[in-house]
């Protein structure tokens, strides 16, 4: 694990570039500790904090709805803020826009690994948030491209999953929204129990396709499917001999654990033909992640189609599915590296001009493109200190909450939300007008989120906000180390008046999965939990060790915590 790169001359983001939904939630959460809206402005004695900075922040809340669900606070002894805040309308708008742009022969299977929070899954599946603002949500990563008319209700076609836990998340979401379950299963090490779970899902009515990665996996699946008496459609995941794509991660065209080397595909097809309980429906290629070059990605999809058609014809495969994976990138570093959004319109126009064999469905498995800009990670500053020429900003959080900058070695810029309230009788540490390194609370120097980013001002008690944290944030973090509580997860949605409505808060203390309470309409999000859990929606808050309760308005539901070995 490496530290994030130095930011050089990069300046922290102004509050005007932070997500409005996040600012809305912070206003309510901080207000619950007894503050007033004016408390967010920088103090008069902070000479480097501009009046425009404070004014922009105040304006962001004009017309916002009152906060209706929050963590419990108790003045100076309240837990410092640490949270992921998701704007469901941004996620839904991304799904609707992608669906509207792609040709009719394309199907979107969202990669659940990017963000498995149930309210986000539901928003992606339906193509609208719980409020009324999906068509008005303009995501930052797509700024500058021609818009599409976004009909609500046009969300993703299914889910791409890689574990029994993710299978259950997908099944639960489709059940809540009343749609048939359609899932594609990926991953290089599918065990017999995992394969048994997906075969059982298929027996229960789910449409299941398995992206098979090896001859051994083919045989394991055939064994499990045969015992269940259920023939399972598969695609062979191909590791191409050459991939002309750039991205943050490469899984094709190189030696890797993923897929079947292109030269070995004929032999593996021969194995598949000898197995009666697997049905080869086509081929799967997922070569890179985080590609921003739309023209190169179009060429890649066309190569996948040509390869699949030629290989199917040569080996007698009834070609029905070509899965081209994900890999659509988002600009994490637009200021430092000049990254620009993936040109969806050019990509979609090229796809519409691309011939596809009759009866073939082309699957796309986007993850971060759909959800990166729907979420932000916000953490309270617990300390500011100076050591050997460096100013350190210490957060209630770190890589056990948000590991992306360290793992991907990117400069993930942040903004500072100033909070005037300081409930202590000792001096408040801070720094103004200098570069800072943002670190977490873990006992390792690797717990570093950003280096050498210049701030106007930051003090203990302020909030540091990392936008573009909706993908590979909560799920990707190393939450078990030291046992600090994980961050709260919050979903908000726009209302018809232009403000925001709090939809759902999910929280689990210490290590384990989250039990999610209901959102609007009384749908209950139930996910296994192994430790104390606490959920609040509306004004009620409940917590317990062995049971979990949720409230929505006057409704109340309780269930007993269960241990699910599949997760």
C-alpha positions in Angstrom: 0.0 0.0 0.0 1.4 3.4 -1.0 0.6 6.9 0.3 -1.4 9.2 -2.0 0.8 11.3 -4.3 1.7 14.8 -3.2 -0.8 17.3 -4.5 1.8 19.9 -5.3 0.2 23.3 -5.7 -3.4 22.0 -5.5 -5.8 24.1 -3.4 -8.7 22.6 -1.4 -12.1 22.7 -3.0 -14.4 25.6 -2.2 -17.7 24.8 -0.5 -19.5 25.7 -3.7 -18.0 22.6 -5.3 -19.2 20.2 -2.6 -22.5 18.2 -3.1 -25.6 20.1 -2.0 -27.0 17.0 -0.5 -24.0 16.5 1.8 -24.2 20.2 2.9 -27.9 19.7 3.7 -27.2 16.7 5.9 -24.3 18.4 7.7 -26.5 21.3 8.4 -29.1 19.1 10.1 -26.5 16.9 11.9 -24.6 19.9 13.3 -27.8 21.7 14.1 -28.8 18.7 16.2 -25.9 19.6 18.5 -27.5 22.9 19.3 -26.0 25.2 16.7 -27.7 27.7 14.3 -27.2 28.1 10.6 -24.8 31.0 11.2 -22.4 28.8 13.0 -21.2 27.4 9.7 -19.5 30.6 8.7 -15.8 31.2 9.2 -15.1 33.3 12.3 -14.1 37.0 12.0 -10.7 36.2 13.4 -9.8 33.8 10.6 -8.1 36.3 8.2 -7.6 33.8 5.3 -11.3 32.7 5.2 -13.2 34.8 2.6 -16.6 36.1 3.1 -17.6 34.5 -0.2 -16.7 31.1 1.2 -19.1 31.6 4.2 -21.8 33.1 2.0 -21.7 30.2 -0.5 -22.2 27.8 2.3 -25.1 29.6 3.7 -26.8 29.9 0.3 -26.5 26.2 -0.2 -29.2 25.7 2.4 -31.7 28.2 1.3 -35.1 26.5 1.0 -33.7 23.2 2.3 -36.1 21.0 4.2 -35.6 20.4 8.0 -33.4 17.5 8.9 -35.5 14.6 10.1 -33.1 11.9 11.1 -29.7 12.0 12.6 -27.1 10.5 14.9 -27.8 11.2 18.6 -25.7 14.1 19.8 -24.8 15.1 23.3 -23.0 18.4 23.1 -19.2 18.3 23.7 -19.3 14.6 24.3 -21.1 13.6 21.1 -19.4 11.3 18.7 -17.5 13.3 16.0 -19.2 13.2 12.6 -18.1 10.5 10.2 -20.5 9.7 7.4 -21.2 8.8 3.8 -24.0 10.9 2.4 -25.6 9.7 -0.9 -27.9 11.7 -3.2 -30.2 9.1 -4.6 -31.4 11.4 -7.4 -27.8 11.7 -8.7 -27.4 7.9 -8.8 -30.9 7.5 -10.4 -30.2 10.2 -12.9 -26.9 8.5 -14.0 -28.7 5.2 -14.5 -31.5 6.8 -16.5 -29.1 8.8 -18.6 -27.0 5.7 -19.4 -30.1 3.7 -20.2 -31.4 6.4 -22.5 -28.1 6.7 -24.3 -27.4 3.0 -25.1 -28.9 1.1 -28.0 -31.8 -1.2 -27.4 -29.6 -4.3 -27.7 -27.6 -3.1 -24.7 -28.4 -4.1 -21.0 -26.9 -2.5 -17.9 -25.9 -4.7 -15.0 -24.7 -2.5 -12.1 -21.6 -3.8 -10.3 -22.8 -4.0 -6.7 -19.3 -4.1 -5.4 -19.0 -0.4 -6.1 -21.7 0.5 -3.6 -24.2 -2.0 -2.1 -26.2 0.4 0.1 -29.8 -0.8 -0.4 -31.4 2.7 -1.1 -28.7 3.3 -3.8 -29.5 -0.1 -5.4 -33.2 0.7 -5.4 -32.6 4.1 -7.0 -30.4 2.6 -9.7 -32.9 -0.1 -10.4 -35.9 2.2 -10.7 -34.1 5.1 -12.4 -35.5 7.6 -9.8 -34.8 8.5 -6.2 -37.3 8.5 -3.4 -38.0 12.2 -4.1 -38.9 14.0 -7.2 -35.6 15.3 -8.5 -34.0 12.6 -10.5 -34.5 14.4 -13.8 -33.1 17.6 -12.4 -30.0 16.0 -10.8 -27.0 17.1 -12.7 -23.9 15.1 -11.7 -20.6 16.8 -11.6 -18.7 14.1 -13.5 -21.0 14.5 -16.6 -20.8 18.3 -16.8 -20.2 19.6 -20.3 -21.9 16.8 -22.3 -25.2 17.0 -24.1 -28.1 15.9 -21.9 -30.7 13.4 -22.6 -34.4 13.4 -21.7 -34.5 11.2 -18.6 -37.7 9.3 -18.2 -38.1 8.2 -14.7 -38.4 4.4 -14.2 -35.7 3.6 -16.7 -33.0 2.2 -14.5 -30.5 -0.6 -14.7 -31.6 -3.9 -16.1 -29.9 -6.1 -13.4 -27.0 -6.5 -11.0 -23.5 -7.9 -11.4 -22.5 -9.6 -8.1 -19.5 -11.5 -6.8 -20.5 -13.0 -3.5 -23.4 -14.6 -1.7 -23.9 -11.4 0.2 -24.2 -9.4 -3.0 -26.5 -11.9 -4.5 -28.8 -11.4 -1.5 -28.6 -7.6 -1.8 -29.6 -7.9 -5.5 -32.5 -10.3 -4.7 -33.7 -8.1 -1.9 -33.7 -5.0 -4.1 -35.6 -6.6 -6.9 -38.1 -7.9 -4.5 -38.7 -4.4 -3.0 -39.2 -2.8 -6.3 -41.3 -5.6 -7.6 -39.2 -6.7 -10.6 -37.8 -10.1 -11.7 -34.3 -10.7 -10.5 -31.6 -10.6 -13.2 -28.0 -11.2 -12.0 -24.6 -11.8 -13.5 -22.1 -13.5 -11.3 -18.4 -12.7 -11.5 -15.2 -13.3 -9.6 -12.1 -15.5 -10.1 -12.6 -17.8 -7.1 -16.2 -18.9 -7.0 -16.5 -21.5 -4.3 -18.9 -24.4 -4.3 -21.1 -22.7 -1.6 -21.2 -19.5 -3.7 -22.2 -21.5 -6.8 -24.8 -23.4 -4.8 -26.3 -20.0 -3.7 -26.6 -18.8 -7.3 -28.0 -22.1 -8.5 -30.6 -21.9 -5.8 -31.4 -18.3 -6.8 -32.0 -19.6 -10.4 -34.2 -22.3 -9.1 -36.2 -19.7 -7.2 -36.9 -17.8 -10.5 -33.9 -15.4 -10.8 -32.3 -15.0 -14.3 -28.7 -16.0 -13.6 -25.7 -15.9 -15.9 -22.3 -17.0 -14.6 -19.1 -15.4 -16.0 -16.8 -18.5 -15.7 -13.1 -17.9 -15.2 -11.5 -21.4 -15.5 -12.0 -25.0 -16.5 -12.1 -25.9 -12.8 -14.9 -23.4 -12.2 -16.8 -24.9 -15.1 -16.6 -28.3 -13.5 -17.5 -27.1 -10.0 -20.6 -25.3 -11.5 -21.6 -28.4 -13.5 -21.3 -30.5 -10.3 -23.5 -28.1 -8.3 -26.0 -27.5 -11.1 -26.3 -31.2 -11.7 -27.1 -32.0 -8.1 -29.8 -29.3 -8.2 -31.1 -30.4 -11.6 -30.8 -26.9 -13.0 -28.9 -26.1 -16.2 -27.1 -22.8 -15.8 -26.2 -20.3 -18.6 -22.5 -19.2 -18.6 -20.2 -16.9 -20.5 -16.5 -17.6 -20.7 -14.4 -14.8 -19.3 -11.6 -14.1 -21.8 -8.3 -12.5 -21.0 -7.3 -11.1 -24.4 -3.8 -11.4 -25.7 -3.7 -7.6 -26.2 -5.8 -4.7 -24.8 -5.5 -1.2 -26.2 -7.1 0.5 -23.3 -5.8 2.7 -20.5 -7.2 2.7 -17.0 -6.6 2.7 -13.3 -6.5 -1.2 -13.2 -5.6 -3.7 -15.9 -7.0 -7.2 -15.9 -6.7 -8.1 -19.5 -3.8 -8.4 -21.8 -1.5 -9.2 -18.8 -0.9 -12.2 -16.6 -3.6 -12.1 -14.0 -6.0 -14.3 -12.1 -8.9 -13.1 -14.2 -10.4 -15.0 -17.1 -9.1 -17.6 -19.5 -6.2 -16.7 -21.8 -7.4 -16.0 -25.3 -5.3 -18.8 -26.7 -6.8 -21.4 -24.3 -10.5 -20.6 -25.1 -10.9 -23.4 -27.7 -9.8 -26.0 -25.2 -12.1 -24.6 -22.4 -15.0 -24.6 -24.9 -14.3 -28.3 -25.5 -14.5 -28.9 -21.7 -17.8 -27.0 -21.5 -19.3 -29.1 -24.3 -18.7 -32.2 -22.2 -20.6 -30.9 -19.2 -24.3 -31.3 -19.4 -25.4 -28.8 -16.8 -23.7 -25.7 -18.2 -25.0 -23.8 -21.2 -22.4 -21.6 -23.0 -24.3 -18.5 -24.0 -21.4 -16.4 -25.0 -18.3 -14.6 -23.8 -17.2 -12.0 -21.2 -14.4 -9.6 -21.3 -13.5 -7.1 -18.5 -10.1 -5.7 -19.3 -9.6 -2.4 -17.4 -11.2 -0.1 -14.9 -11.4 3.6 -14.9 -11.1 4.3 -18.6 -11.9 7.9 -19.7 -11.3 7.5 -23.4 -14.7 7.0 -25.1 -13.2 6.4 -28.6 -10.9 3.7 -27.2 -13.7 2.1 -25.3 -15.9 2.0 -28.4 -13.1 0.2 -30.2 -12.8 -2.2 -27.3 -16.5 -3.0 -27.4 -16.4 -3.6 -31.1 -13.4 -5.9 -30.7 -15.4 -7.9 -28.1 -18.3 -8.2 -30.5 -16.1 -9.3 -33.3 -14.2 -11.8 -31.2 -17.3 -13.3 -29.7 -19.0 -13.7 -33.1 -15.9 -15.3 -34.8 -15.2 -17.6 -31.9 -18.8 -18.7 -31.6 -19.0 -19.5 -35.3 -15.7 -21.4 -35.2 -16.7 -23.6 -32.3 -20.5 -24.0 -32.7 -21.6 -21.8 -29.8 -25.1 -20.5 -29.9 -24.2 -16.9 -29.2 -26.7 -15.0 -27.2 -24.7 -12.9 -24.7 -21.6 -10.7 -25.1 -20.6 -9.2 -21.7 -18.1 -6.3 -22.2 -17.7 -5.7 -18.5 -17.4 -2.2 -17.0 -14.5 0.1 -17.0 -16.2 3.5 -17.7 -14.1 6.0 -15.7 -14.8 9.1 -13.8 -12.5 12.2 -13.5 -11.1 12.0 -9.9 -8.4 14.5 -10.7 -9.8 17.2 -13.0 -7.8 20.0 -11.5 -4.4 18.4 -11.1 -4.3 16.1 -14.1 -6.9 17.8 -16.4 -9.1 14.7 -16.5 -12.4 15.1 -18.3 -15.6 13.1 -18.1 -16.1 10.0 -20.3 -17.9 11.2 -23.4 -21.1 9.2 -23.2 -22.7 10.9 -26.2 -19.9 10.1 -28.6 -19.7 6.5 -27.2 -23.4 5.9 -27.5 -23.4 7.3 -31.1 -20.7 4.9 -32.0 -22.5 2.0 -30.5 -25.7 2.8 -32.4 -23.7 2.6 -35.6 -22.2 -0.8 -34.6 -23.8 -3.9 -36.0 -24.7 -6.6 -33.5 -25.7 -10.1 -34.5 -29.4 -10.8 -34.3 -30.6 -12.1 -31.0 -27.4 -11.1 -29.1 -27.7 -9.1 -25.9 -24.7 -7.0 -25.0 -24.1 -6.5 -21.3 -22.4 -3.6 -19.7 -21.3 -3.8 -16.0 -20.6 -0.2 -14.9 -20.0 0.6 -11.3 -18.2 3.8 -10.4 -19.6 5.7 -13.5 -23.1 5.2 -12.0 -22.4 6.0 -8.3 -19.1 7.8 -7.8 -20.6 11.3 -7.8 -23.7 10.4 -5.8 -21.8 10.1 -2.6 -19.4 12.0 -0.3 -17.4 11.1 2.7 -17.5 13.6 5.5 -15.3 13.4 8.7 -14.8 15.7 11.6 -11.4 17.1 12.4 -10.3 15.9 15.8 -6.9 17.5 15.9 -4.5 19.7 13.9 -0.8 19.4 14.6 2.6 20.3 13.2 5.6 17.9 13.0 8.9 18.3 11.2 7.7 21.0 8.8 4.3 19.4 8.0 0.8 20.4 9.2 -1.4 17.3 9.8 -5.2 17.4 9.9 -6.4 14.4 11.9 -9.9 13.0 11.2 -12.4 10.9 13.0 -12.1 8.4 10.2 -9.4 7.3 7.8 -8.6 4.4 5.5 -10.8 2.1 7.6 -13.7 4.3 6.2 -12.3 5.6 2.9 -9.3 3.7 1.5 -9.7 4.8 -2.1 -7.0 7.6 -2.3 -4.4 5.3 -0.8 -5.2 2.1 -2.7 -5.5 3.8 -6.0 -2.7 6.3 -5.3 -4.7 9.3 -6.5 -4.9 12.9 -5.2 -8.5 13.0 -4.0 -9.3 16.6 -3.3 -11.5 17.7 -0.5 -13.3 20.8 0.9 -13.5 22.2 4.4 -16.8 23.0 6.0 -16.1 25.5 8.8 -18.0 25.0 12.1 -17.8 27.9 14.6 -19.0 26.0 17.6 -16.2 25.0 20.0 -17.7 23.6 23.2 -14.4 23.3 25.1 -12.5 25.7 27.4 -9.1 25.0 25.9 -7.5 26.4 22.7 -8.7 25.2 19.4 -5.9 24.0 17.1 -5.9 25.0 13.5 -3.9 26.1 10.5 -4.6 28.7 7.8 -3.1 29.4 4.4 -0.8 26.4 4.2 -0.6 22.9 2.7 -1.8 20.2 5.0 -1.7 16.4 5.0 -5.0 14.7 6.0 -4.6 11.6 8.1 -6.9 9.3 10.0 -7.1 7.9 13.5 -5.4 4.5 12.8 -2.1 3.5 14.3 -0.3 3.3 11.0 1.4 6.0 8.8 -0.5 4.5 5.8 -3.6 6.1 7.2 -3.2 9.1 4.9 -6.0 10.4 2.7 -4.4 13.5 1.1 -1.0 15.1 1.1 0.1 18.7 0.6 -3.2 20.3 -0.3 -3.4 24.0 0.6 -6.4 25.1 2.7 -7.7 28.6 3.5 -8.3 27.5 7.1 -9.1 24.3 9.0 -9.5 23.7 12.7 -10.4 20.9 15.1 -14.2 20.6 14.9 -14.5 21.6 11.2 -15.7 19.0 8.7 -13.5 17.7 5.8 -15.6 16.5 2.9 -14.4 14.3 0.1 -16.8 14.4 -2.9 -16.8 11.7 -5.6 -16.9 9.0 -2.8 -20.0 7.1 -3.8 -18.0 4.2 -5.4 -15.6 1.9 -3.7 -15.8 3.9 -0.5 -17.6 2.2 2.4 -17.4 -1.3 0.8 -13.7 -1.0 0.0 -12.4 0.1 3.4 -10.6 -1.9 6.0 -13.1 -1.5 8.7 -11.9 -4.3 11.0 -8.5 -2.7 12.0 -8.6 -1.3 15.6 -12.4 -1.7 15.8 -13.3 1.9 15.5 -17.0 2.4 14.6 -17.7 2.6 10.9 -19.2 5.7 9.4 -22.9 6.3 9.3 -24.5 5.9 5.8 -27.2 8.4 4.9 -29.5 8.6 1.8 -31.2 11.9 0.8 -33.4 12.8 -2.1 -34.7 16.0 -3.7 -38.3 17.0 -3.0 -40.8 18.8 -5.2 -39.9 22.2 -3.6 -36.3 22.1 -4.6 -35.0 21.1 -1.2 -34.0 17.8 0.2 -35.7 15.0 2.1 -33.9 12.7 4.4 -34.7 9.2 3.2 -32.7 6.8 5.3 -29.9 6.4 7.8 -28.1 3.1 8.4 -25.5 2.6 11.1 -23.6 -0.4 12.5 -21.2 -0.1 15.3 -17.9 -1.9 15.0 -17.3 -4.6 12.4 -20.1 -6.2 10.5 -22.7 -5.6 7.9 -25.4 -3.0 8.2 -29.1 -3.5 9.0 -30.9 -0.9 7.0 -34.2 0.6 8.1 -37.1 1.5 5.9 -37.1 4.3 3.4 -40.2 6.0 2.1 -43.1 3.6 1.6 -42.1 1.4 4.4 -39.7 -0.9 2.5 -37.4 -2.6 5.0 -33.7 -3.0 4.2 -32.6 -6.1 6.0 -28.9 -7.1 5.8 -27.1 -9.4 8.2 -25.4 -7.9 11.2 -23.1 -9.3 13.8 -22.6 -6.5 16.2 -24.6 -3.6 17.8 -26.7 -1.9 15.2 -28.6 1.3 15.2 -31.0 2.8 12.7 -33.0 6.0 12.5 -35.5 7.2 10.0 -37.8 10.1 10.7 -37.3 11.4 14.2 -36.9 8.1 16.0 -33.7 6.4 16.9 -33.3 2.9 18.2 -30.3 0.7 19.0 -29.7 -2.7 20.6 -27.1 -5.4 20.7 -29.0 -8.5 19.6 -32.1 -7.0 18.0 -32.6 -4.1 15.7 -35.7 -1.9 15.4 -36.6 0.6 12.7 -39.3 3.4 12.6 -40.9 5.1 9.7 -43.5 7.6 10.8 -45.9 5.5 12.9 -44.9 2.2 11.6 -42.5 -0.1 13.5 -40.8 -3.3 12.7 -38.4 -5.5 14.7 -36.3 -8.4 13.8 -33.8 -10.6 15.5 -30.2 -10.4 14.4 -29.3 -13.5 12.4 -25.9 -14.8 11.5 -25.6 -15.5 7.8 -22.7 -17.7 7.0 -23.0 -16.8 3.3 -21.8 -13.2 4.0 
